[in-house]
Amino acid sequence: MTRSSDRRVEIRTDPLLTEKLIYSVGPQHPSLPSPLELRVQADGELIERISPEVGYMHRGVEQLVTQRNYAQAAGLLSRCEWLAGSNADWLVADAIERIEGIAVPERAQWLRTLVLELSRIGNHLFWFGNLGLEAGAYTPIFISLRERELVLDLLEMLSGHRHHHGWIVPGGVRNEPPADFSGLLRAFCASFALRLDEYEDFFSDNAIWINRSELIGTLEPEFAFEHGATGPVLRGSGIAHDLRRDQPYAMYGELDVRVPTGEFGDVLDRYRVRFMEMRESLRLIAACLDNCEAGELRNPDVNPDYAALTVSRGEVYTAVESPRGELGLTLVSDGTNRPARMHLRAPSLYHLFLLDELCRGYLLADLFVIYGSLDIMIGEVDK
């Protein structure tokens, strides 16, 4: 892939041609549905520089968790990752299990893997609908939320909560799935595979969408790797890195995880990678369902009162392949029921600061589609 393969316009160096303008995009801009400001320097309609201004949503979560027990800390971190909060639940549980040397029953690991993949689908559905809005299409948000509600119904069956589930706990999972959960999940997977075909038919090959996304926002693989890109953003640039395959956790080591990649690293590649990931998640969920019918749900030696759980002194880093990339957690424990320090490695923070490179030489109209293709979670950034 070379720069000549994209649709960038050469930025002019003569300052007398047009007056340079600096636009303030956000934090209430209708095309930027996040509490974020982008300072955009442009030569007419041509973007020259972008500087993200963050902090509008900052809540000090990494400090707040040190004043709360581990159950409350997991709940707060879930709110940073609110579209797929089970990833934060898994991080806290796994960090505690690593420090304490807790073994997790095999059935619980299969159920955890299932929930993480179901959360991935729910997140990508929201991303798809929002990307449609960025491109000027209203239909995707309505149909994607239709399927996402079914995903939330299934997660609510497990935990009783619609968003911040807290079902993954140290030593296993919180409770037995309902008797009809497996059947309903299989029915959803069968119907959703057909829905994905429907999405592809009317949107993926749409001439307007192709024109808005093909060779727009190209990201060189070397630049992506050097600047900390992970997940679909990195894989869209052709680098097949996925923690589920390369550093397997839960039961991913027992699964054949296929890693889709792009060719040009443009908006269209990042879009297609996420669609392939949703199809892959359906396949992984089916494999999990075949292996999670019998067995223990939780290590009996672990205190069932998560809120009263004390953790031995230690420090550990653990990571999960979240829908946006490598979501990591550093936990420092001082031997009490409260973490001494927690730090979240947020993929959205790294991807947000790729915008300057991604948008230079493109038009202002391209900014919102490029931004939408990154799937930025401001709760991760302003943690």
C-alpha positions in Angstrom: 0.0 0.0 0.0 1.4 3.4 -0.9 0.2 7.0 -0.5 -0.5 7.1 -4.3 -3.3 4.5 -3.7 -5.4 6.8 -1.6 -7.4 9.9 -2.4 -5.5 12.5 -0.4 -5.1 16.0 -1.9 -1.6 17.5 -1.7 -1.7 20.3 1.0 -0.6 23.6 -0.5 2.3 25.5 1.1 1.6 29.0 -0.4 -0.2 30.9 2.5 -1.4 33.6 0.0 -3.8 31.3 -1.8 -6.5 31.1 0.8 -7.0 32.1 4.4 -6.3 29.3 6.9 -9.3 28.7 9.2 -9.5 26.8 12.5 -12.8 25.1 13.1 -14.0 24.0 16.5 -15.9 20.8 16.0 -17.7 19.7 19.1 -18.4 19.0 21.9 -22.0 19.5 20.9 -21.6 19.2 17.1 -24.5 17.2 15.6 -22.0 15.1 13.6 -19.8 14.2 16.5 -22.0 12.5 19.2 -19.4 12.6 21.9 -18.3 15.1 24.5 -15.1 15.8 22.5 -13.8 18.8 20.7 -11.7 18.6 17.5 -9.6 21.7 16.6 -9.5 21.4 12.8 -7.1 23.6 10.8 -8.3 23.8 7.2 -7.4 25.4 3.9 -10.8 26.0 2.6 -12.4 22.5 2.7 -9.0 20.7 2.9 -8.0 19.5 6.3 -4.4 20.3 7.3 -4.2 19.5 11.0 -6.5 18.1 13.7 -5.9 18.4 17.4 -8.3 16.5 19.7 -9.2 18.3 22.9 -10.3 15.8 25.5 -11.5 16.1 29.1 -15.1 17.1 28.8 -16.2 13.7 30.2 -13.4 13.1 32.7 -14.7 11.5 35.9 -11.5 10.4 37.6 -12.5 6.7 37.5 -9.0 5.4 38.1 -8.9 7.4 41.3 -12.4 6.6 42.4 -11.8 2.8 42.2 -9.2 3.1 44.9 -11.9 4.3 47.3 -14.2 1.3 46.6 -14.2 -2.4 46.9 -13.4 -4.7 43.9 -17.1 -5.2 43.0 -17.7 -1.5 42.8 -14.4 -1.0 40.9 -15.5 -3.4 38.3 -18.8 -1.6 38.0 -17.1 1.8 37.5 -14.7 0.4 34.8 -17.8 -1.2 33.1 -19.1 2.4 32.7 -15.9 3.4 30.8 -16.6 0.5 28.4 -20.4 0.9 28.4 -21.2 -0.7 25.0 -19.4 -3.9 26.0 -19.0 -3.7 29.8 -18.4 -7.4 30.2 -14.9 -6.9 29.0 -14.2 -4.7 32.0 -15.8 -7.3 34.3 -13.5 -9.9 32.8 -10.4 -7.8 33.3 -11.0 -7.2 37.0 -11.9 -10.9 37.6 -8.9 -12.1 35.7 -6.5 -9.7 37.4 -7.7 -11.0 40.8 -7.5 -14.6 39.7 -3.9 -14.1 38.5 -2.7 -12.6 41.8 -4.5 -15.2 43.9 -3.8 -18.1 41.6 -7.5 -18.9 41.3 -8.5 -21.7 39.0 -11.7 -21.1 37.0 -14.0 -24.1 36.1 -14.0 -25.0 32.4 -17.8 -24.4 32.0 -17.5 -20.9 33.5 -14.7 -20.2 31.0 -16.9 -21.3 28.1 -19.7 -19.1 29.4 -17.3 -16.1 29.8 -16.1 -16.5 26.2 -19.7 -16.7 25.0 -20.6 -13.4 26.8 -17.5 -11.6 25.5 -18.4 -12.6 21.9 -22.1 -11.6 22.4 -20.9 -8.2 23.7 -18.7 -7.8 20.7 -21.7 -8.2 18.4 -23.7 -5.7 20.4 -20.9 -3.2 20.2 -20.4 -3.6 16.5 -24.1 -3.2 15.9 -24.1 0.2 17.6 -21.0 1.2 15.7 -22.6 0.2 12.4 -25.7 2.3 13.1 -23.7 5.3 14.2 -21.4 5.1 11.1 -24.5 5.2 8.9 -25.5 8.4 10.5 -22.0 9.9 9.9 -22.3 9.0 6.3 -25.8 10.5 6.0 -27.8 7.2 6.1 -30.6 6.9 8.7 -31.7 3.3 8.0 -28.7 1.5 9.6 -29.3 3.0 13.1 -32.9 1.7 13.1 -32.2 -1.8 12.0 -28.9 -2.2 13.9 -30.6 -1.2 17.2 -33.4 -3.7 16.4 -30.8 -6.6 16.6 -28.9 -5.0 19.4 -32.0 -5.0 21.6 -32.1 -8.8 21.2 -28.5 -9.0 22.3 -29.3 -6.9 25.4 -32.3 -9.2 26.1 -30.0 -12.2 26.2 -27.4 -10.5 28.4 -30.2 -9.3 30.7 -31.4 -13.0 31.0 -28.0 -13.9 32.5 -27.4 -10.9 34.8 -30.7 -9.1 35.3 -29.0 -5.9 34.0 -29.3 -4.5 30.6 -25.9 -2.7 30.2 -23.5 -3.1 33.2 -23.9 -6.8 33.7 -21.4 -7.8 36.4 -22.0 -11.5 35.5 -18.3 -12.3 35.3 -16.9 -12.5 38.8 -13.6 -13.8 40.3 -13.6 -17.6 40.2 -16.3 -18.0 37.5 -19.7 -16.5 36.7 -22.4 -15.2 39.1 -25.3 -17.6 38.5 -26.8 -20.3 36.4 -28.2 -19.3 32.9 -32.0 -19.6 32.6 -33.2 -22.9 31.1 -34.3 -21.4 27.8 -31.2 -19.2 27.4 -29.3 -21.7 25.1 -32.3 -22.1 22.8 -33.0 -18.4 22.5 -29.3 -17.7 21.8 -29.2 -20.3 19.0 -32.3 -18.8 17.5 -30.8 -15.3 17.6 -27.6 -16.5 15.9 -29.5 -18.2 13.1 -31.7 -15.1 12.5 -28.8 -12.6 12.9 -26.7 -14.3 10.2 -29.6 -13.6 7.8 -29.8 -10.0 9.1 -26.1 -9.5 8.3 -26.8 -10.6 4.7 -29.5 -8.0 4.6 -27.2 -5.2 5.9 -24.6 -6.2 3.3 -27.1 -6.2 0.5 -28.4 -2.7 1.0 -25.4 -0.9 2.5 -22.0 -2.6 1.9 -22.0 -2.4 -1.9 -24.0 0.8 -2.1 -22.4 3.1 -4.6 -22.7 6.2 -2.3 -21.2 4.4 0.7 -18.3 3.1 -1.5 -17.6 6.6 -2.7 -17.6 8.0 0.8 -15.3 5.2 2.2 -13.0 3.7 -0.4 -9.4 5.0 -0.1 -10.6 7.6 2.4 -8.7 7.8 5.7 -5.9 5.4 4.7 -3.7 4.2 7.5 -0.3 2.7 6.7 0.4 -0.5 8.6 3.8 0.7 9.9 2.3 3.9 11.2 -0.6 2.1 12.8 1.7 -0.4 14.6 4.1 2.2 15.8 1.4 4.4 17.3 -0.4 1.7 19.3 -3.3 0.9 17.1 -5.0 -2.4 17.9 -8.2 -4.3 17.0 -10.1 -3.6 13.8 -8.2 -0.4 13.2 -4.9 -2.3 13.1 -6.4 -5.3 11.3 -8.0 -3.0 8.7 -4.4 -1.9 7.7 -3.5 -5.5 7.0 -1.8 -6.6 10.3 -3.4 -9.8 11.6 -3.0 -9.3 15.3 -5.7 -10.5 17.7 -5.2 -11.3 21.4 -7.8 -14.1 21.2 -5.5 -16.0 18.8 -2.0 -14.7 19.6 -2.3 -14.5 23.5 -5.4 -16.7 24.1 -7.4 -16.2 27.3 -10.6 -17.7 28.6 -11.3 -20.6 26.2 -10.1 -19.0 23.0 -7.1 -21.3 23.0 -9.5 -24.2 22.3 -11.1 -22.4 19.4 -10.0 -21.8 15.9 -10.1 -18.0 15.9 -10.0 -16.5 12.4 -8.5 -13.0 12.1 -9.9 -11.0 9.1 -7.7 -8.2 7.7 -8.0 -5.4 5.2 -5.8 -4.3 2.3 -5.6 -0.5 2.1 -6.3 0.5 5.7 -9.1 2.8 4.6 -12.6 3.4 6.0 -14.0 0.7 3.8 -11.5 -1.9 5.1 -12.2 -1.1 8.7 -15.9 -1.4 8.0 -15.5 -4.8 6.3 -13.3 -6.1 9.0 -15.9 -5.5 11.7 -18.6 -7.2 9.6 -16.4 -10.2 9.2 -15.8 -10.1 12.9 -19.5 -10.3 13.6 -19.8 -13.4 11.4 -16.8 -14.9 13.2 -18.4 -14.2 16.6 -21.5 -16.1 15.6 -19.3 -19.1 14.8 -17.5 -18.8 18.1 -20.7 -18.5 20.1 -22.0 -21.7 18.5 -18.8 -23.5 19.6 -19.2 -22.2 23.1 -22.8 -23.4 23.3 -21.7 -26.9 22.5 -19.4 -26.9 25.5 -21.1 -25.1 28.3 -24.0 -27.3 29.2 -22.6 -29.1 32.3 -20.1 -28.3 35.0 -19.3 -25.9 37.8 -20.1 -22.2 37.4 -17.7 -21.0 40.0 -14.6 -22.0 42.1 -16.1 -23.1 45.5 -13.0 -21.8 47.3 -13.6 -18.2 46.3 -15.6 -15.9 48.6 -19.1 -15.6 47.0 -19.5 -12.2 48.5 -17.6 -10.3 45.8 -17.9 -7.0 47.8 -16.0 -8.5 50.8 -13.3 -10.1 48.7 -9.7 -9.2 49.8 -6.8 -9.6 47.4 -3.2 -10.4 48.3 -0.4 -7.9 47.7 0.7 -8.0 44.1 0.8 -6.3 40.7 -0.5 -7.7 37.4 -1.3 -6.6 33.9 -4.0 -8.4 31.9 -5.7 -7.6 28.6 -8.7 -8.6 26.5 -9.5 -8.2 22.8 -12.4 -5.8 23.2 -14.4 -4.7 20.2 -12.1 -1.7 19.8 -8.8 -3.4 20.4 -6.5 -4.3 23.3 -8.2 -3.2 26.5 -5.7 -3.7 29.3 -5.8 -3.4 33.0 -2.9 -2.9 35.4 -3.9 -3.8 39.0 -1.8 -3.0 42.1 -3.2 -4.7 45.3 -2.1 -3.8 48.8 -3.8 -6.7 50.5 -7.2 -5.1 51.3 -10.6 -5.3 49.6 -9.8 -2.2 47.7 -7.3 -1.8 44.8 -4.4 0.4 45.5 -4.1 1.4 41.9 -5.9 0.6 38.6 -5.0 1.8 35.2 -7.0 1.1 32.0 -5.1 0.8 28.7 -7.8 2.2 26.4 -7.6 1.5 22.7 -9.8 4.5 21.9 -7.2 6.9 23.3 -4.6 5.6 20.9 -7.0 5.6 18.0 -8.3 9.1 18.7 -4.8 10.6 18.2 -4.5 8.9 14.9 -7.0 11.3 13.5 -4.4 13.9 12.6 -2.6 11.5 10.3 -5.8 9.9 9.0 -7.5 13.2 8.0 -4.7 15.3 6.5 -5.4 15.9 2.8 -9.0 15.0 3.0 -12.1 17.2 3.0 -14.1 18.3 6.0 -16.9 16.1 4.8 -14.6 13.1 5.2 -13.8 13.9 8.8 -16.9 12.4 10.3 -16.8 9.2 8.3 -13.1 8.7 9.2 -13.9 9.4 12.9 -16.9 6.9 12.8 -14.7 4.2 11.3 -12.5 4.3 14.4 -15.3 3.5 16.9 -14.0 5.9 19.5 -15.4 5.3 23.0 -15.0 8.6 24.9 -15.7 6.8 28.2 -12.4 5.0 27.6 -10.5 8.2 26.8 -11.8 10.4 29.6 -11.6 7.7 32.3 
